[in-house]
Amino acid sequence: FPSHDRPPLITGANRGIGLAVSSLFAEHGAEIIACVRKQSPGVAHSIAKNAGVDVFKIRSLTLDLEDNDSIKEISTTLTSDRKKVDILVNNAGYATGSRFQLTSAKELQKALQINFIGPMLLTQRLLRILESTDHLGGSSVVNISTSSVNFPDVGMTAYSASKAALEQSFRVLAKEVAPSNIRINTIAPGPVETDMLSLMNSDAKLKLIHSTWMKRSAKSSEIASVALFLASDLSSYITGQTIHVNGGLG
């Protein structure tokens, strides 16, 4: 895992879960395509430093999931470079929180675009180069969703709805592409120690953490480990599934 001429593409790779996934994959020998909304030379260096690898193994590309032309440019770039991708991690997301009556059309549309439509369009384009491979596990798409799809909470209307759409649509896609030896799975994390969690109201954050059986939030590395499993041949007979990584909820 994985072949050097078929690097994994990871969105939202500059921080949080995306940075942890990129670093762990690089640590295991992958040459990473790290996609970020705003280009920064520090992204590749951060991943390389975390993974203990040379920075030339990390390629950073700009991708704005709100801009459909940006999505098109990514696939055009990879096609012109004759790059094949075995692994796609749809990690980039937009967290928004407001009660239903206060959720504006603009916020709802933004959540749907970044969390659902953008990843769908990106995957649609990359399926042309996300080729079926002859190894047992084939190619793999891993999506990052949220536990709030199954364990809803106040103020999560737009965020939960957009991630629910992501999960269900990719389950359908998983069935469509399974004969081509392409697997698609989703990770639904509970509270994770990221910037997203730090933006929550302190009372709401404590309530969420204490609702887990383990009474703690996850480290980004604990989500990355599951992504590594789903991207590798260790999960060669798993597709169309949502893996809940939430320390126990409910």
N, C-alpha and C positions, 0 to 999 in steps of 0.2 A: 504494500500500500504506500502511495499509489505510484504508477509509472512516471518517470521523470519527464517524459515528453507529453504528458497529459495532466497538467497541473490543476488542482482544485481551484474553483472560483468562489470566493467568499464575499458577500456583501456586508456593509457596515463593519469593516474589518479594523477600524481604527480604535475601537474602545469596547469595553464590556465583554459580552459573550463573543462578539465577532473577533476581537483581539485575542481572546483566549483560544478560540477555535483555530485561528490562523497560526498562532504560536505552537499549539499542540501538533497540528498537522505538519508544520515545518520541522518540528523536533523529531517527527517520525519519518522524515526524508522527503516530504513533498516540497515542490517548488510552487510557491503560492501566487495566485492572482488575487490581490487584495483590492477590493472595490470600495471607494469612499466617496462621499458626496462632494467634499471639498479637498482638492489635492494638497498634500503636505509631504515634504521629503522625510519628515519624521516618522511617517507610518511604517515604511519598510524597515527603518532602523529599530523601531520599537518591537516589531515582530521578530526580527533577526536576533535582537538582544535577548528577548524572552526565551527564544528557542535555542539559543546558543549556536546559530548558524551564520554563514556569510550573508551579507545583505544582498548580494547579487542573486540570491535564490528567491527573493521576494520582488514581485512586480506589482506596482501600484497603479491602478487605473481609476479615472473619475466616472462615477455613476450616480445620477440623480433620479431616483425612482418616481419623482413628480414630473419628470420630463421624458416623454416617450421617445423623443429624438435621441436623448442620451442613452436610453436602453438600446435603441437601434445601432448607435455608434459602437457600443461595446461588442455586439455580435459581428459588426462589420470589421472592427479591428482584429478580432480573434480569427475571423475567416481569412482576412488578408494575410495574417501572420501564419496561416495554416496550423493554428493551434487546435488541438482536440482536447476536450474537457471530459474527464470521467466523473468528476464530482462537482456538484453545485450546492452551496449552502446559502439558502435564502434567509439571512439573518437580519438585515437592516429593517428597522421598523420605526413607527411613530406612536409614541404613547400620549394619549390625551385622556383627561378625566373631567367630567362634569355631569351633574344630574341631567336626566332626560329632558326636562323642561328648559334647561339652559344650554343644551347641545345645539349649536348652530349648524346650518347646512354646510358652511365652509369647513367646520371642523370634521363633520361626518365625511365629506368628500375627500378631505386630505387624508384621513385615516384609511379610507377605502383605497385611495390611490397608492399610498406608500405600503400599506400592509397587505393588500390583496391584488389590485390591478397591476401594479408595478412588478411584483414577483411573478405573476402569471405571464405577463408579456415577456419578461426576461427569460423565463423558462421556455416559453413557446419558441423564442428565437434560438435559444441555445440547444434545443432538442435537435437542431440541424447538425450541431457539432458534438452533442453529447451522445457519442456513438455507442452502440452496443459493443461490448468487448467480449472476448472469448473466455475470460476467467469466470469462475463460478458465480461470484457476486454481481458481475456486470457493472454498469454505471449506477451512480446513486445521487439522488436529490434529497437533501435534508432541509426541512423548513423549521424555523423557530416560531412557535406560536405562544400561547399563554394559558395558564391554568384557569384564568377567568372565563374561558369559554365554557368550561364544565362546572366551575365554582364561581358563579357571578357575584359581583359586589356592587354596591351603590356607586354610581358615577362612571361606570365602565361601559356604557352603551355603545359608543362609537368604536372603542378599542376592541371590545369583546366581539362585536358584530363583524368587524373587518377580519379578525383572526379566525372566527368561525367560518367565514366565507373561504378563507385561505385553506383551512383544514379540509372542508368538504370538497372543494374543487380539486384539490390535489389527490384526494382519495379516488375520485373519478378518473383523473389522469393516470394514477398508478395502475388502474385496471387496463386502461388503454395501451400503456407502453410496456406492460409486463411481458408480452410475447417478444419484445425487442431486447429483453434482458436489462431493462432499466428499472431500478427500484426507487420508490418515493415514499419517504416517511417523515413524520413530524415530531418534534420535541415540544412538549408543553411544560415549561418551567413554572414553578411557584415563585416565591420571592427570591431574588438574586441580588447579591451585593454589586449593584451597578449604579450609574448616574440616574437611571430611570427610577430606581427604588429611593434614592436619596431625595428626589423631588417630591415624594409623597408627603402629605401631612403626617407629622410624627405620631399622632394617635392612630391614624389609619394604618401606618406602617407597622406599628407594634401589634395592632389587632391582627393584621395579616400574618405576621411572623408567628404569633402565638396560636394562630389557627392551624399551624402545621403540627403534626405529631412530634416532630423532632425539635420544635420550639427554637428554630434558628433559620436564617436565610442561607441560601446556597452560595458558594463561591462560583464565579464564572467558569473556573476550571472543571467543576463538577458537571456542568452542562456540556462543556467541550468534550469531556470523556465519552459522553453518550453520543455526541455527534461523530466522534472518531469511530465508535463501534458501528454506527449506522452507515458510515461511509465505507467501511472496510468489508472484506469477505467474511468476517466473523458474524455478520448479519445477513448472509447470502440468501436466506429463505424468508426474509422479513420484508414485506412491502404493504403499502396502504394503511399503515398503522400510526397511531399517535401514542408516543411514549411519555407518560407523565413523570416528571422529575421534580417533585414538589415536597419532599420530606413528609409526605402524608398530609392530606387536606380533607376537611369535612368533619 
